[in-house]
Amino acid sequence: MGGMGKLLITAGIILVIAGVIFTVGEKFGLGRLPGDISIKRENFSFHFPIVTSIVVSIILTIILNIFFRR
């Protein structure tokens, strides 16, 4: 059970860091990049940040590769 606890703590820390990045990133335009899909109607709005997701994925891949190289 100790391994499961460590996994949950690690996952929680990663989610907190991701939340902080997205909260701070909004101030710099993250989430409203060109290429993000945004549809607004009278009673409906839909936003899918596809380009933002790609950028965040690339940045996280680079960071994780730096820290976890073998």
Buried (B, 14 or more C-beta within 10 A) or exposed (E): EEEEEEEEEEEEEEEEEEEEBBEEBEEEEBBBBEEBEEEEEEEEEEEEBEBBEEBBEEEBEEEEEEEEEE
